[in-house]
Amino acid sequence: MDPITMALGLGAAGFGSYTTYLRFSNPEKLGKLEAMREKFGTAAGTAIHTVTYSIAPIVVGLILIVAGSNGYKLV
C-alpha cells in the first residue's frame, strides 16, 4: 500500500465530488462554469465543465486509490 498515491487519489476524488455537490447546491460559486456557459453555450459549457471538473477527477482519484492499495507508487 502506498499512502502518497492513495492520498492523491482521495484528494482528486474529493475535489470532483465537491465540484459535483456545488453544481447542484450553489452553481454561482463555480466561476469557470459560468465562463464556459458563456463561451460554449449552456448545454456544451455545462457538459465540458462536468467532464473536466467532476467526472475526470473522480475517475482518476478512484484509479489512484486502487493503484495505491495494490502497492503501485505514483511518486
N, C-alpha and C positions, 0 to 999 in steps of 0.2 A: 504494500500500500504506500502510495506517495502522497503525503499530505499537501504538498505545494500544488500539485496538479489538481487534487480534489478541491482545494480552496479556490483556485482559479475557476474551476467548474461551478462551484457553488456561487461565486461572485457573478459569473456570466448568467447563470440560470436565475439568480435573484434579480439582476438588472432587467432581464427580459420579462420576468413575472411582474416586477414593479411597473414597468412601462405599460404592460397589458392592463394592470389594475388602474393606472392613471387614465388610460384611454377611455375606460368606461366610467370612471368616477369623476374625473376632473380634466377633460381633454384640453382645456385652455391653458393648463400648465405646460403642455408639450409644445414649445415654440417651433420646433422643427416640423411637427405635424402640420401646423398652420402654414408654414412656409412651403411645404411640399404640396399641400392642397392648392395653394395659390399658383404654384408653378406648373403642376401637372393636372390639375382638376381635382375635384373632391374624391371621386372613386379611385383614380390611379394614385393620387397622393397618399390616400389612406392605405391602399394596398402596399405601396412601396415602403411606407413607414412601418406597417405591421410586419412585413417580412424582415426588414433590416434591423428594427429595434425591438422586436418581440420574438418572432419565431426563430430567427437565426441564433440569437444569444441563448435561448432556451435549449435548442438542439446542440449547439457547441458545448454548452455547460453540461448537459447530460452525457455527451460523449467523453468530456474530460473527467467527469465523476467516475464513469465506468472504467476509463483507461487508468485513472489513478488508483482505483480499488483493485485493479488487476496488476498493479506494480509498474506500469509504464510511467516514465518520467518526461515531463514536458521541458523542464529546465535542467 
